[in-house]
């Protein structure tokens, strides 16, 4: 509504800051920081009174009907708008009364008083001698009554009274109910730049809200808890005005995130932007770690805004001095391969140029030694002799293992966050945020409860670029009570050191186990490693067998190494350090160091070192089962004149007749067996017929026990190397197995009494009673004597097929022909006790197996008969001999000896 203004009072311009009620407003000047303010009460009208909260004086009151509607009408119409206003102060009056006009031209501007009356939201005061303006208002009021507008509409007054919740008894319940959901709200009061009071709509919860992630300078209070006007806090008033200007009595959305001392913590969402981000950008606030971690998003924007203010040295940061050197370019961000994990918070990286760089995971702390006191000088008390931090500090080993499994040998993305200067005897530390596949490694470690987050001073910018994510992860881990945050102390990791005495005790068991899984903890030289064996929870020194490797430089004694010794150390370290390996123990030396063979990614490290010219074949290697591989590797290194063979000159040697080492007579001792499994490699498993009743009795008893006490599916968690029970897929009966691999809820198992293997869901596995574990396995593995499978896959599969068919009978006769260290015994199989019943010989005659070109072993009668059978197959061009004698040109192709 617009009317022509006739007043003679000169109008003043201002901006509406706040609506106090339906008939009073606060107007601020157009300039000043903060600008002067004036309260104007509307002349000649009275609005219904708004509810009031109980204070020092007076009690809580309720809304008068239509009070909220009148206030809201003005708020939506006027807040933040530029207006004209006139005012006067009547004699003996405390307040100033006037009229507010909305519009760009005073002569056509809208008279807000008249509009309120026309909408039926206020009443006109009675006057003994009404002025023309008052007469005009009375006419408008009568028109509103006639039209039934507002309070004159006849609606029940109770419908226009708010039910305000001034006090919230259980704030946490409200947060749990509304957490992270945008709630419509109106900001009613700005206490300081980062604390406001607001009504949550539509239920009118009255809350005090601390803005998440930031803190502005606050006002000092006097002894009564009131603001002290004499105490000035720099930028406090400016920060409050900054927020009032943008949020006071504006429609916003509030996201509740937590509660602290009955004050709610949350984010204010405004269509024009995030007030927290703006405050930080202007240098009127600082980030607060404890509340920023409560936010679900936007924490990166807040940190970036604060960084911008720091760099520009705005307001609170006017005296800011960076605490770390600026790192840019390739030094700041790069990719590299992880070669080693140091304890639970540092990694060694192999850079693209081949150099190595150690970095610490920024802003986290590895598990600490509990209860370590300081001496009189304040220094930590020396640790006891033999203390091993990796194993003796709770959760240190778990942290290292988590990083090792996740990172070793993998390419990672590295962002250097800061460099911590050397101090108090500690070297300089390069701290970085490391990610793999987009996932923050430090955050993952913290979320598992395997590390804690470092706390910093507010102005300390030496922290991870993803610090807030770390805080959030730690809060979740603490709430879940995992790892370091658990109520119970961590179980001790009792790691046994294998010395000379224990090595003698362990040797037999290790030899029987053949291949054992281990983790390389340290590489001392090309052929000397330190291993952790998970199955026995033990540490041992392991020497690579069959070779003589160049000695590396000894750093402790500064003893120089042999030529190529340091290169050999690096070669082994790059391939083995902290990798999962498998070992085969042959023997041990006087110091208790085990000697044997080690494989990493199915590569025999003894052979690899010889092939690269770092080592030569030792005489023990010439007698080993890997002699041919070692000799081939050494010949290759000599031919290429690699490293130690750089100056090698080949000397022709006269061939010498090899001495016969095996007795001429073949020992025959037939055993009655049944073949239970033939492997794809041509090995076979047998059960002795004499043990058949014992096998049947064992499994009958086991199944009877499981029927009486059925295992709960999923209750048993299998680990590699465990002896347990498994339900065979074919007949759904329980058998004894050894777990060879566990991955993705499935386990690869070896049926130890039959020899076959199978992949099963872990739910089909169960714990085996102790009495059944101690019983020896009834299936024994053997290899075929003097023969190998054809390399051609088709012929090899045909040979396996016929071997299975020929051995699928109820009884066979087995004779052990010879034994080799580190390999199953070689045995022949016969359908009866005559020489013509030899199953292996018949397969040779059919051209399906190849006789080894054996050197160094006596050509006994069995081997001679096999060679005769092979000659027959060649003449008949049977199967692999179809196109002639392949042994003359393709011997190496078929894996034969020289």
TIMARKOL-362083 format. One record per residue (C-alpha): x, y negated, z negated. Coordinates in steps of 0.1 Angstrom, whole numbers, plus 5000, padded with zeros to 4 digits. Layout:
N
XYZ
...
% end
This chain:
898
500050005000
501449665008
500249324997
501448965003
503448844973
502448504958
504648494927
506848194923
509548394903
512548454925
512948834931
516149024923
517549314943
518649634926
518650014928
516450254908
518750464886
516250644864
512450674858
511750664820
508050714823
505050634845
505450264836
509150204830
512350234850
516050154847
517449944876
521149904882
522949634901
524249694936
527949654926
530249744898
531750064885
529750134866
527349844874
525149664848
521649804841
518249674831
515149844818
511949704833
508449794819
505649744843
503449444835
499649484827
499549864828
500050164804
501050514815
500450824795
503350904772
505851184780
506651454755
509651394733
512151624716
512651604679
515551384670
517051224639
513751044634
510451164645
509051504655
508551684687
505551554707
503651684736
502851514770
499751304772
497651434801
498951304835
502151174819
504351414839
502451344872
502950964868
506651014861
507151244890
505251014914
507650734906
510750964907
510051094941
509150754954
511850534939
514850724926
518050594943
516050344964
516849974968
514049754955
513049394947
511849324912
510749024891
510649024853
510048794823
510348834786
507248714767
507748514735
508448734705
508749044727
511649294727
511149434761
511249274795
508149314817
507949284855
506949414888
508949644913
508549604950
509649874975
510549765010
513249585030
511249255032
509949114999
506948945016
505749285029
507049515002
504849764983
503749654948
504549974928
502249864899
499249844923
500150174939
500150354905
496750204896
495350304930
496550664925
494750684891
498050754873
497950464848
495350234831
495149854832
495549684799
492549474787
493149094787
491148814772
491948584801
492948804830
495248644856
494548694893
497048974894
495249144865
491949104882
493349264913
494549564892
491149604875
489549614910
491949884921
491350084890
487550074896
488150194932
490350484918
487650584894
485050584921
487250794943
488051034915
491750994918
494351114893
493151104857
489750994869
489151314888
487451494859
489951784858
490451934823
493251724806
494952044793
495852144829
498051834831
500151884800
503552074803
504552364781
508152254775
510652504759
512852254741
514752534723
515652864739
516053124711
517953384732
519953204759
521653524770
518353694777
517453404800
520753424818
520353804822
516953744837
517953464860
521653514866
523053424900
519553324913
518952974925
516452804902
514752474911
515552204886
515651834878
518651664862
517251464832
520451334816
524251324823
526151354791
529551344808
530951424842
530751794838
527751834813
524151764821
520651834807
517951964830
514452104833
514252444850
511152464870
508352574870
508652694833
510152374820
513152534801
515152234788
518852334790
522252184785
524452294814
528152284817
529252284853
531152604861
534852584870
535552224860
535951984831
535751604832
537151374806
534651354777
533551084752
534951084717
532351114689
532150944656
531551104621
527851144629
528451324661
527451024682
529450864710
532050624696
531750304717
535150184705
537050494716
537850474753
538750784773
540250714806
538050804836
535250944813
532850664821
533750664858
533151044860
529751014843
528750734867
529950944897
527551224887
524650994877
524850824910
524451154929
522351384906
520451194879
516751284884
517451444917
515851774929
518552044927
519052414924
520952564894
522652894894
523053024859
526253224854
526853264817
526153114782
528752974758
527752844723
524152804734
525252594764
524552734797
527252764823
526352734860
526652574894
524552284906
523552314943
522651994960
521751954998
524551705002
527351914986
528852064955
529351804928
532152004912
534152004944
533551624948
534751554913
537851754918
538651594951
538351244935
540651344906
537851304881
537951664869
540251954865
539652324872
539052544841
540252904843
537853054818
534652934836
535852944872
536153314869
532353334862
531553204896
530553444924
531853224951
533352874959
536252914935
538752884964
537052554974
537452414939
541152504938
541652354972
539852034962
542052004930
545152064951
544151784974
543751544945
547151654930
548851594963
547251244967
547851174929
544351054923
543150934889
543751224864
546751334886
548350994890
551451114872
551451464886
554851614894
554851954911
556452234890
557652434920
559552384952
557452364983
557652685004
556552675040
556752865073
558053215075
559453205040
555853135027
553953405046
555153725063
554654095067
557054365055
557154735046
557154845009
560155055001
560055074963
557855004933
559554864902
557554944871
553954814874
554354454887
557154434913
557854574947
560854594970
560154505006
562054585038
561954275059
561654285097
565354195100
566354505079
567154305047
565554395013
563554154992
562154204957
558954024949
556754024918
552954034920
551953674911
550053594879
549853944865
551754114837
552654484836
551654694806
553754594776
555454794749
553154794719
554354684684
557854584694
558954344667
561654064668
564754044646
565753754624
566953554654
563653594672
565053844697
563254174704
564654464683
566754704704
564855004718
565655354705
568155564724
566655744753
563755504756
562255514791
559955224798
558255384828
557155684808
557155564772
555155234776
551355324778
549855284813
553255184828
553555514847
549855494858
550355144871
553455244890
551755554904
548755344916
550955114935
553255394948
550355584962
548755274977
551855094991
554955304996
555955305033
552955085042
553054745059
551754465037
550954095041
552853875016
552153515006
554853364984
553053164956
555853034935
559453094925
560153124887
563552984879
566153194861
566053144824
567253304791
569253564809
566453664832
567053624870
564953424894
561553574902
559853534936
556153574929
553653654956
550153764965
550354094984
547454235004
546954555023
544054595046
542754255033
542654384997
544654204970
546954464954
547254274921
543454234918
542954614924
545654684897
543954444872
540454594879
541754934870
542954804836
546554864846
547754504843
546754184826
546453824839
548953564829
547353254812
548652904822
548552554810
545952344828
548452144848
550752444857
550352514894
552752814894
550053074899
548553314924
546653164953
543853404943
544153354906
540353324901
539753664916
542353804892
540453654862
537153794875
538654144879
540154134844
536754024829
535154324846
537854564835
537554434799
533754474799
534154834813
536854904787
539155074812
542955124809
544654864787
541254734776
540055064762
539355104725
541455414722
545155424724
546555574757
547655934754
551455964753
553056084785
555556344773
558056384800
560656654795
564256604806
565656914821
569256964808
571657244813
570057464786
566457414799
567557454835
568457824827
565057874812
563157704841
565157854870
563258184873
559858024873
560957764899
562358034922
559158234919
557057934928
559057884960
557857534971
557057284943
555656934947
557756644933
558256264934
561656104941
562355864913
565855764922
568455824949
572055834937
573655934969
572756095002
572356434987
571756364950
568256264938
566256224906
562956404907
559756394886
557856724888
554156654880
553157014873
555557054844
555756684835
559556704838
562556514852
565556674869
568556594890
568356774924
571156834948
570456914985
571657264992
573757395021
575657075029
578556865019
577556495020
579756185020
579956034985
578455684980
579955394960
579355424923
578155084911
578455154874
582155244876
582855044908
584355364923
584555324961
582655574982
583755785012
583255665048
579555665057
578655745021
576655425015
574955475049
573955825038
572555685006
570455435025
569355695049
568055925022
566655635002
564555495031
563055835037
562655975002
562455694976
559255734956
557855964983
555956284975
558256574985
558356954982
561357134969
562657494969
565057574941
567857824948
570057784917
571557524893
575057404885
576857394851
575357054843
571757174848
571257004882
569057214904
570357294939
568057374967
566057244997
563856934999
561256835025
559656495031
556956485057
557956835067
561556725074
564356925058
566656655044
569656875045
569156935082
568356565088
571656445071
573756695091
571956605123
572756235118
576456305111
576256215074
577056565062
578656885072
577457245067
578657405034
579557775034
576457835013
574357685041
575857935065
574358215044
570958055039
567758115057
568157775073
571657855087
570557835124
568857495118
571957355101
574357495127
572157355155
572057015137
575857015132
576557105168
574256815179
576156565157
579556695169
578456665205
577356305200
580456235178
578156085152
579755925121
581956185103
582456355137
583556035153
587056165160
586056535163
587856745189
586357075197
588757375194
587957685213
587957995191
588358355200
585358555194
585758795166
583959115161
581559065132
582059295103
579159515095
577759415062
574759645059
574960015053
574360225084
571660435067
568260275065
566660305030
563060445033
560660425004
557060415017
554360254996
550660305003
549059965009
546059785025
546659465045
544359195031
545458895053
547458815084
548558455086
548858245118
552658255114
552658635115
553258695078
550958935060
549659005026
549059355011
547559514980
548959834967
546360114968
547560224934
546459894919
543059904936
541060014905
542759744884
541759484909
538159594910
537959614872
539359254869
536859104892
533959294879
534759164844
535258804857
531958804876
530158954846
531558674824
530558404849
527058544852
526658534814
528158174812
527558014847
530057724853
528457374856
529057254892
531356954892
532356994856
535857114866
538256874882
540857064902
544456954905
547157074930
548957384916
546057484893
545057854890
541257854888
538158044901
536457984934
533258104950
534158254983
532058135012
531458475028
530058674998
529458394972
531458584946
534058444923
537758504929
541058374916
542758104936
545657854935
544757494945
547057374972
545457034980
542656814968
541256534990
537856364994
535956604972
537356914989
540057154979
542357375000
542657704980
544758014983
543158344972
546158484952
544858844952
544058864989
546358605006
543658415026
543058045024
539857825026
538757465022
535957434997
533957164980
535357104945
531857194931
532557554941
535557564918
535557644881
537957674852
539458024848
539558174813
543158204801
543158584801
542758584839
545458324846
548258524830
547458834851
549858864880
548458814916
547759144934
548559024969
552159024980
553458835010
555858995036
557358895069
557759125100
561359255102
563759155130
561058985152
559558645159
556358545176
556458405211
556458025213
553758035239
550557975219
548458205240
550858505236
551358425199
547558425192
547258755212
550058905191
548258795158
544958935171
546459285178
548359275145
545159215127
543359495146
546159745140
546359665103
542559665097
542560025083
541960165048
545560275043
548960195057
552560285047
554859985040
558660005038
560759705027
563659665052
565659375038
565359065016
566458705023
566858434996
563958184997
561858395020
559358675015
560759035019
560759175055
558759495057
557659745084
554059885086
553260245096
549960425101
551660745089
555160845079
556460925114
558660685134
556160665163
553560505139
555560175134
552959905142
555659635148
557559865172
554359925192
553659555194
557159495207
556659775233
553459595244
555459275250
553759075222
556759035198
560358935205
563259095187
565658855170
569158825184
570658905150
574258825140
575958915108
573559195100
574259565106
572459695136
570659975117
568460245133
565260035129
566659735147
568059965174
564660125179
563059775182
565559675209
564859995228
561159915226
561759565239
563759705269
560859925278
558559615276
560859425299
561059705325
557259725325
556859345326
554459365297
552859035286
555658785278
558058975301
555658945330
558058715349
561258875339
563858855311
563058525294
565758585268
568558495292
567258145300
564658065274
566058205242
566157865224
562657785236
561358085217
563257995186
565858275189
569258265175
572358225196
% end
